[in-house]
């Protein structure tokens, strides 16, 4: 009976000192080969990032100018959640076009 209680207690009690590992390489898109110059540049400029289909993700960065600059770019105005770079994807658009993003674990 005490074993069952100990097992149930271990599942019910919250564990507060557990740290998680970040298993995604370059998940915040901060590591780039060069500052982006054009749209659809994440797969070519980002390390550990690729596109599994012909749809290509856009990369926006503070070091860029023009269409892919932060905060003002061709899609509007948006600051990065953290750091100096973020990715943009078309998840649904006319003619069934979609962007996909593949990251290395």
MMTF fields as JSON, N, C-alpha, C and O atoms, coordinates in Angstrom:
{
  "mmtfVersion": "1.0.0",
  "mmtfProducer": "UNKNOWN",
  "numBonds": 419,
  "numAtoms": 420,
  "numGroups": 105,
  "numChains": 1,
  "numModels": 1,
  "chainsPerModel": [1],
  "groupsPerChain": [105],
  "chainIdList": ["A"],
  "bondAtomList": [4, 2, 8, 6, 12, 10, 16, 14, 20, 18, 24, 22, 28, 26, 32, 30, 36, 34, 40, 38, 44, 42, 48, 46, 52, 50, 56, 54, 60, 58, 64, 62, 68, 66, 72, 70, 76, 74, 80, 78, 84, 82, 88, 86, 92, 90, 96, 94, 100, 98, 104, 102, 108, 106, 112, 110, 116, 114, 120, 118, 124, 122, 128, 126, 132, 130, 136, 134, 140, 138, 144, 142, 148, 146, 152, 150, 156, 154, 160, 158, 164, 162, 168, 166, 172, 170, 176, 174, 180, 178, 184, 182, 188, 186, 192, 190, 196, 194, 200, 198, 204, 202, 208, 206, 212, 210, 216, 214, 220, 218, 224, 222, 228, 226, 232, 230, 236, 234, 240, 238, 244, 242, 248, 246, 252, 250, 256, 254, 260, 258, 264, 262, 268, 266, 272, 270, 276, 274, 280, 278, 284, 282, 288, 286, 292, 290, 296, 294, 300, 298, 304, 302, 308, 306, 312, 310, 316, 314, 320, 318, 324, 322, 328, 326, 332, 330, 336, 334, 340, 338, 344, 342, 348, 346, 352, 350, 356, 354, 360, 358, 364, 362, 368, 366, 372, 370, 376, 374, 380, 378, 384, 382, 388, 386, 392, 390, 396, 394, 400, 398, 404, 402, 408, 406, 412, 410, 416, 414],
  "bondOrderList": [1, 1, 1, 1, 1, 1, 1, 1, 1, 1, 1, 1, 1, 1, 1, 1, 1, 1, 1, 1, 1, 1, 1, 1, 1, 1, 1, 1, 1, 1, 1, 1, 1, 1, 1, 1, 1, 1, 1, 1, 1, 1, 1, 1, 1, 1, 1, 1, 1, 1, 1, 1, 1, 1, 1, 1, 1, 1, 1, 1, 1, 1, 1, 1, 1, 1, 1, 1, 1, 1, 1, 1, 1, 1, 1, 1, 1, 1, 1, 1, 1, 1, 1, 1, 1, 1, 1, 1, 1, 1, 1, 1, 1, 1, 1, 1, 1, 1, 1, 1, 1, 1, 1, 1],
  "groupList": [{"groupName": "UNK", "atomNameList": ["N", "CA", "C", "O"], "elementList": ["N", "C", "C", "O"], "formalChargeList": [0, 0, 0, 0], "bondAtomList": [1, 0, 2, 1, 3, 2], "bondOrderList": [1, 1, 2], "singleLetterCode": "X", "chemCompType": "L-PEPTIDE LINKING"}],
  "groupTypeList": [0, 0, 0, 0, 0, 0, 0, 0, 0, 0, 0, 0, 0, 0, 0, 0, 0, 0, 0, 0, 0, 0, 0, 0, 0, 0, 0, 0, 0, 0, 0, 0, 0, 0, 0, 0, 0, 0, 0, 0, 0, 0, 0, 0, 0, 0, 0, 0, 0, 0, 0, 0, 0, 0, 0, 0, 0, 0, 0, 0, 0, 0, 0, 0, 0, 0, 0, 0, 0, 0, 0, 0, 0, 0, 0, 0, 0, 0, 0, 0, 0, 0, 0, 0, 0, 0, 0, 0, 0, 0, 0, 0, 0, 0, 0, 0, 0, 0, 0, 0, 0, 0, 0, 0, 0],
  "groupIdList": [1, 2, 3, 4, 5, 6, 7, 8, 9, 10, 11, 12, 13, 14, 15, 16, 17, 18, 19, 20, 21, 22, 23, 24, 25, 26, 27, 28, 29, 30, 31, 32, 33, 34, 35, 36, 37, 38, 39, 40, 41, 42, 43, 44, 45, 46, 47, 48, 49, 50, 51, 52, 53, 54, 55, 56, 57, 58, 59, 60, 61, 62, 63, 64, 65, 66, 67, 68, 69, 70, 71, 72, 73, 74, 75, 76, 77, 78, 79, 80, 81, 82, 83, 84, 85, 86, 87, 88, 89, 90, 91, 92, 93, 94, 95, 96, 97, 98, 99, 100, 101, 102, 103, 104, 105],
  "secStructList": [7, 2, 2, 2, 2, 2, 2, 2, 2, 2, 2, 2, 1, 7, 7, 7, 1, 7, 7, 7, 7, 7, 7, 1, 6, 6, 6, 6, 7, 7, 7, 5, 1, 1, 7, 7, 7, 1, 1, 1, 7, 2, 2, 2, 2, 5, 6, 6, 3, 3, 7, 1, 1, 1, 7, 7, 7, 3, 3, 3, 3, 6, 6, 7, 7, 4, 4, 4, 5, 1, 1, 3, 3, 6, 6, 3, 3, 7, 7, 7, 1, 1, 1, 1, 3, 3, 3, 3, 7, 7, 1, 1, 7, 4, 4, 4, 7, 7, 7, 7, 7, 3, 3, 7, 7],
  "xCoordList": [0.823, 0.0, 0.867, 0.528, 1.974, 2.833, 3.532, 3.798, 3.835, 4.438, 3.471, 3.861, 2.221, 1.214, 1.053, 0.948, 1.033, 0.909, 2.113, 1.948, 3.305, 4.512, 4.498, 4.888, 4.056, 3.985, 2.95, 3.223, 1.775, 0.735, 1.177, 0.897, 1.863, 2.34, 3.376, 3.409, 4.214, 5.227, 4.606, 5.186, 3.445, 2.774, 1.944, 1.763, 1.445, 0.556, 1.317, 0.903, 2.413, 3.158, 3.904, 4.575, 3.786, 4.526, 6.019, 6.438, 6.798, 8.252, 8.678, 8.475, 9.268, 9.539, 10.949, 11.177, 11.883, 13.265, 13.695, 14.821, 12.808, 13.118, 13.425, 12.613, 14.577, 14.964, 14.856, 15.205, 14.376, 14.221, 15.407, 16.043, 15.682, 16.741, 16.13, 15.001, 16.88, 16.457, 17.03, 18.235, 16.188, 16.642, 16.638, 17.058, 16.176, 16.113, 17.333, 17.571, 18.101, 19.274, 18.81, 18.071, 19.238, 18.911, 17.408, 16.915, 16.684, 15.229, 14.745, 13.593, 15.592, 15.201, 15.701, 15.521, 16.325, 16.783, 17.835, 17.999, 18.542, 19.529, 20.839, 21.553, 21.164, 22.425, 22.175, 21.532, 22.694, 22.53, 23.895, 24.884, 23.951, 25.197, 25.543, 26.712, 24.534, 24.703, 23.389, 22.352, 23.442, 22.234, 21.31, 21.77, 20.022, 19.125, 18.925, 18.86, 18.83, 18.623, 17.277, 16.724, 16.743, 15.485, 14.549, 14.955, 13.283, 12.325, 12.674, 13.459, 12.108, 12.336, 13.782, 14.312, 14.426, 15.83, 16.175, 17.357, 15.199, 15.543, 16.249, 17.226, 15.788, 16.421, 17.841, 18.69, 18.112, 19.461, 20.374, 21.59, 19.823, 20.648, 20.754, 21.757, 19.752, 19.759, 20.502, 20.402, 21.247, 21.925, 20.954, 20.145, 21.025, 20.166, 18.708, 17.813, 18.46, 17.11, 17.039, 17.949, 15.956, 15.765, 14.276, 13.44, 13.959, 12.578, 12.326, 12.993, 11.397, 11.164, 10.407, 10.35, 9.822, 9.082, 9.569, 10.559, 8.88, 9.255, 8.825, 9.3, 7.951, 7.57, 8.727, 9.281, 9.096, 10.254, 9.84, 9.1, 10.319, 10.002, 10.808, 11.913, 10.237, 10.908, 11.65, 11.229, 12.759, 13.506, 13.555, 13.835, 13.282, 13.293, 14.322, 14.375, 15.143, 16.222, 16.467, 16.199, 16.984, 17.323, 18.5, 18.62, 19.371, 20.528, 20.148, 20.938, 18.953, 18.516, 17.924, 17.597, 17.799, 17.146, 16.068, 16.088, 15.138, 14.119, 13.027, 12.436, 12.759, 11.617, 11.675, 10.627, 12.861, 12.974, 13.548, 14.097, 13.424, 13.931, 12.974, 11.81, 13.47, 12.653, 12.752, 13.867, 11.708, 10.333, 9.469, 8.435, 9.848, 9.006, 9.496, 10.645, 8.607, 8.964, 7.775, 6.779, 7.871, 6.822, 5.504, 4.482, 5.49, 4.256, 3.644, 2.577, 4.294, 3.762, 4.851, 5.991, 4.486, 5.445, 5.342, 4.265, 6.443, 6.461, 7.856, 8.829, 7.968, 9.258, 9.443, 8.468, 10.665, 10.954, 10.568, 10.732, 10.059, 9.695, 10.921, 10.876, 12.012, 13.296, 14.394, 14.251, 15.462, 16.574, 16.333, 15.579, 16.993, 16.978, 16.419, 16.489, 15.866, 15.436, 14.153, 13.922, 13.316, 12.163, 11.835, 12.288, 11.043, 10.658, 9.215, 8.397, 8.918, 7.558, 7.134, 7.894, 5.921, 5.409, 4.028, 3.233, 3.742, 2.378, 1.781, 2.193, 0.823, 0.189, -1.025, -1.398, -1.633, -2.745, -2.827, -2.876, -2.843, -2.949, -3.626, -3.855, -3.942, -4.597, -3.772, -2.551, -4.453, -3.852, -3.185, -2.286, -3.61, -3.14, -1.635, -1.005, -1.046, 0.383, 0.633, -0.086, 1.665, 2.03, 3.546, 4.246, 4.042, 5.458, 5.643, 4.784, 6.756, 7.098, 8.498, 9.314, 8.763, 10.04, 10.487, 9.71, 11.723, 12.262, 13.506, 14.43, 13.535, 14.668, 15.351, 14.707, 16.644, 17.422, 17.289, 17.42, 17.028, 16.986, 18.337, 18.514],
  "yCoordList": [-1.197, 0.0, 1.261, 2.244, 1.238, 2.419, 2.673, 3.823, 1.607, 1.784, 2.475, 3.375, 2.057, 2.671, 4.143, 4.99, 4.45, 5.828, 6.664, 7.808, 6.101, 6.82, 7.091, 8.173, 6.123, 6.306, 7.365, 8.243, 7.297, 8.291, 9.684, 10.67, 9.767, 11.046, 11.655, 12.873, 10.829, 11.341, 11.923, 12.827, 11.423, 11.972, 13.211, 14.073, 13.303, 14.395, 15.638, 16.754, 15.469, 16.61, 17.33, 16.692, 18.646, 19.372, 19.403, 19.455, 19.37, 19.423, 20.814, 21.193, 21.576, 22.977, 23.24, 24.286, 22.361, 22.618, 21.819, 21.324, 21.695, 20.955, 21.954, 22.834, 21.827, 22.704, 21.948, 20.77, 22.623, 21.997, 22.345, 23.387, 21.456, 21.702, 22.34, 22.031, 23.22, 23.763, 22.868, 22.892, 22.088, 21.107, 21.635, 20.925, 22.858, 23.423, 24.289, 25.252, 23.954, 24.751, 26.005, 25.918, 27.158, 28.448, 28.665, 29.149, 28.319, 28.455, 29.89, 30.149, 30.819, 32.227, 32.937, 34.148, 32.213, 32.698, 33.801, 34.586, 33.874, 34.935, 34.679, 35.63, 33.433, 33.111, 33.067, 32.15, 34.075, 34.179, 34.17, 34.601, 33.68, 33.714, 35.138, 35.522, 35.906, 37.312, 38.033, 37.399, 39.327, 40.113, 39.926, 40.032, 39.652, 39.403, 40.649, 41.77, 40.424, 41.518, 41.436, 42.457, 40.219, 40.01, 39.15, 38.531, 39.123, 38.217, 36.786, 36.562, 35.832, 34.402, 34.012, 33.162, 34.613, 34.344, 33.497, 33.263, 33.029, 32.307, 30.996, 30.68, 30.231, 28.935, 29.101, 28.243, 30.187, 30.38, 31.115, 30.931, 31.939, 32.74, 32.176, 32.406, 31.452, 30.951, 29.639, 28.768, 29.488, 28.224, 27.265, 27.682, 25.993, 24.926, 25.124, 24.614, 25.864, 26.124, 25.71, 25.995, 25.039, 24.682, 24.693, 24.82, 24.562, 24.532, 23.187, 22.872, 22.386, 21.056, 21.079, 20.067, 22.23, 22.342, 23.57, 24.191, 23.916, 25.107, 26.39, 27.465, 26.318, 27.491, 27.914, 27.093, 29.18, 29.651, 30.706, 31.635, 30.557, 31.499, 32.776, 32.763, 33.878, 35.163, 35.39, 34.911, 36.123, 36.479, 38.003, 38.687, 38.514, 39.945, 40.214, 39.487, 41.248, 41.498, 42.989, 43.783, 43.363, 44.761, 45.224, 46.418, 44.312, 44.708, 44.952, 45.515, 44.538, 44.673, 46.055, 46.8, 46.37, 47.601, 47.257, 46.178, 48.161, 47.974, 47.001, 47.106, 46.045, 45.141, 44.225, 43.825, 43.882, 42.908, 43.514, 42.794, 44.819, 45.486, 45.298, 44.943, 45.537, 45.535, 46.931, 47.448, 47.565, 47.082, 47.312, 46.658, 48.209, 48.516, 47.751, 47.9, 46.921, 46.119, 46.053, 46.748, 45.227, 45.189, 44.614, 44.776, 43.957, 43.402, 44.284, 43.96, 45.389, 46.275, 46.656, 46.916, 46.687, 47.04, 46.035, 45.842, 45.406, 44.399, 44.307, 44.166, 44.384, 44.185, 42.706, 41.957, 42.292, 40.905, 40.651, 41.53, 39.463, 39.104, 39.129, 39.639, 38.577, 38.636, 38.667, 38.068, 39.349, 39.414, 40.395, 41.358, 40.134, 41.071, 40.483, 41.133, 39.271, 38.599, 37.823, 37.338, 37.707, 36.81, 36.288, 36.83, 35.229, 34.598, 34.943, 35.152, 35.0, 35.226, 34.117, 33.706, 33.632, 32.518, 32.844, 33.503, 32.382, 32.384, 31.03, 29.998, 31.038, 29.784, 29.469, 28.306, 30.498, 30.308, 31.539, 32.664, 31.334, 32.449, 31.95, 30.751, 32.869, 32.445, 31.415, 31.339, 30.649, 29.589, 28.511, 27.822, 28.356, 27.288, 27.341, 26.297, 28.54, 28.696, 28.714, 29.377, 27.977, 27.935, 27.888, 27.334, 28.478, 28.383, 27.335, 27.161, 26.648, 25.666, 25.956, 26.561, 25.528, 25.793, 24.534, 23.936, 24.125, 22.93, 23.327, 23.911, 23.01, 23.334, 22.067, 21.027, 22.143, 21.005, 20.873, 21.848, 19.656, 19.391, 18.933, 18.658],
  "zCoordList": [0.0, 0.0, 0.0, -0.66, 0.731, 0.796, -0.537, -0.884, -1.292, -2.614, -3.567, -4.311, -3.542, -4.403, -4.044, -4.931, -2.761, -2.315, -2.773, -3.198, -2.686, -3.1, -4.606, -5.044, -5.389, -6.836, -7.19, -8.009, -6.593, -6.852, -6.414, -7.097, -5.284, -4.786, -5.727, -5.903, -6.328, -7.244, -8.522, -9.125, -8.942, -10.117, -9.803, -10.663, -8.588, -8.212, -7.774, -8.089, -7.059, -6.532, -7.656, -8.468, -7.7, -8.736, -8.436, -7.28, -9.484, -9.347, -9.786, -10.94, -8.873, -9.168, -9.679, -10.288, -9.467, -9.854, -11.079, -11.138, -12.045, -13.256, -14.36, -14.644, -14.975, -16.072, -17.389, -17.469, -18.405, -19.714, -20.607, -20.45, -21.532, -22.505, -23.753, -24.131, -24.375, -25.652, -26.74, -26.993, -27.377, -28.356, -29.787, -30.701, -29.998, -31.341, -31.584, -30.855, -32.597, -32.971, -33.702, -34.683, -33.23, -33.848, -33.941, -34.96, -32.905, -32.89, -32.896, -33.243, -32.523, -32.549, -33.8, -33.925, -34.73, -36.037, -35.926, -36.861, -34.814, -34.616, -35.366, -35.686, -35.649, -36.32, -37.824, -38.335, -38.522, -39.969, -40.64, -40.048, -41.871, -42.64, -43.046, -43.059, -43.371, -43.749, -43.471, -43.278, -43.452, -43.239, -44.451, -45.588, -44.229, -45.362, -46.22, -45.715, -47.521, -48.46, -49.156, -49.564, -49.296, -50.005, -49.173, -48.189, -49.589, -48.968, -49.345, -50.265, -48.655, -48.899, -48.674, -49.39, -47.697, -47.493, -46.287, -46.034, -45.533, -44.304, -44.57, -43.891, -45.529, -45.802, -46.319, -46.075, -47.028, -47.561, -46.588, -46.638, -45.705, -44.803, -43.388, -42.713, -42.932, -41.562, -41.412, -42.276, -40.329, -40.046, -39.375, -38.545, -39.724, -39.191, -39.579, -38.906, -40.663, -41.138, -42.601, -43.379, -42.97, -44.372, -44.689, -43.794, -45.951, -46.401, -47.067, -48.053, -46.573, -47.147, -48.471, -49.17, -48.823, -50.081, -50.841, -50.455, -51.91, -52.665, -51.972, -52.342, -50.987, -50.21, -49.322, -48.59, -49.379, -48.634, -47.617, -47.941, -46.394, -45.322, -45.495, -46.037, -45.025, -45.072, -43.763, -42.71, -43.835, -42.635, -42.545, -43.529, -41.362, -41.102, -40.019, -39.027, -40.19, -39.247, -39.073, -39.974, -37.894, -37.626, -38.469, -38.743, -38.888, -39.7, -41.154, -41.911, -41.556, -42.944, -43.207, -42.283, -44.486, -44.902, -45.916, -46.508, -46.116, -47.142, -46.76, -45.685, -47.652, -47.516, -46.299, -45.793, -45.815, -44.73, -43.448, -42.614, -43.292, -42.093, -40.921, -41.107, -39.734, -38.513, -37.919, -37.844, -37.503, -37.388, -38.62, -38.757, -39.518, -40.679, -41.902, -42.317, -42.482, -43.65, -44.6, -44.397, -45.631, -46.647, -46.142, -46.809, -45.006, -44.447, -43.368, -42.847, -43.02, -41.986, -41.008, -41.393, -39.741, -38.7, -37.554, -36.99, -37.215, -36.156, -35.573, -36.314, -34.252, -33.603, -33.295, -33.235, -33.104, -32.756, -31.305, -30.458, -31.01, -29.642, -28.748, -27.629, -29.246, -28.545, -29.603, -30.668, -29.316, -30.261, -31.381, -31.239, -32.511, -33.639, -34.923, -35.966, -34.884, -36.107, -35.851, -34.744, -36.888, -36.815, -38.203, -39.211, -38.238, -39.501, -39.82, -38.924, -41.103, -41.569, -42.501, -43.378, -42.311, -43.105, -43.645, -42.975, -44.854, -45.358, -44.985, -45.513, -44.086, -43.685, -44.542, -44.701, -45.086, -46.002, -46.888, -46.39, -48.18, -49.118, -50.397, -50.555, -51.305, -52.549, -53.323, -53.184, -54.117, -54.942, -54.105, -54.588, -52.861, -51.972, -51.733, -51.566, -51.714, -51.453, -49.957, -49.209, -49.514, -48.103, -47.963, -48.811, -46.877, -46.538, -45.455, -44.591, -45.509, -44.499, -43.984, -44.679, -42.784, -42.146, -41.432, -40.688, -41.646, -41.0, -40.235, -40.802, -38.938, -38.071, -37.617, -37.471, -37.394, -36.926, -35.418, -34.678, -34.979, -33.534, -33.06, -31.873]
}
